């Protein structure tokens, strides 16, 4: 199976976060669309994305939203 193109591939909520995941402008656009204009990457969230545990981009968006709602 070919590696996902994080720069130009179509990212959907079902897209798996694989070992080659990259924080690209394409990824940022997905998260802004899924999480809202206040989306930002922070170290803890980037560590979550790269922790090696199975997750999808939809799971990641829900995690970001959950972290933000628990902070405020």
N, C-alpha and C positions, 0 to 999 in steps of 0.2 A: 504494500500500500504506500502510495506517495505521501510525503509530508504535506500538511496543510499549508497553504500560502497565506501567512498572517498579514502580508502587505496588501494583497489584492484579492484574496478569496472572499466569497460571500459568507459572512459570519451570521449564523442563526443561533437561536437559543439552544438548539440541539448539537451545535458544533462542540466536539470534545476538546478540552484543553489538554494538548499532548505535550510530550517532553520537549518539543521544539517551539513551544509558545513564545511569542515576542510581544512586547508592548509597542504596538505600531499605531500610526494615525488611524488605520482601518479599525483596529481594536478600540481605540478611543471613541471613534464615531459610533460603534456598536454600543458601548457603555453609556454614552451620552443619550442615545436613543432609548436604551432600556432603563436607565436610572435617572435621567433628567440632566438638565444643563449644569447642575452643581457637581456632577461627577468629577472626581480627581483621583489619580493614583496616589497611594501613600505606601510607605515601606511595608506595613503590616499586610495590606491587601496584595501587594506584589508578591510577598512571601507566600500568602495563601494560594495565589495562582500557580506558583512554581513548587508547591510542596510535594508533588508527585502523586497525590491522591486523585482518584478518578473523579472528574467533574466535567460539567458542560459549561458553556458560556452563560446559559440561563441560570445554572446553579451559582455561578460567580456573580451575576447581576443581583440575584436574590441575597447573596452574602453581603455584597456592598451595601445594598439597601438596608439590610438588617443591622449592620454595623453602624450606619448613620442614624437610624431611628433609635438605637440603644444609647447613642451619645447625647441625644438632646431631649 
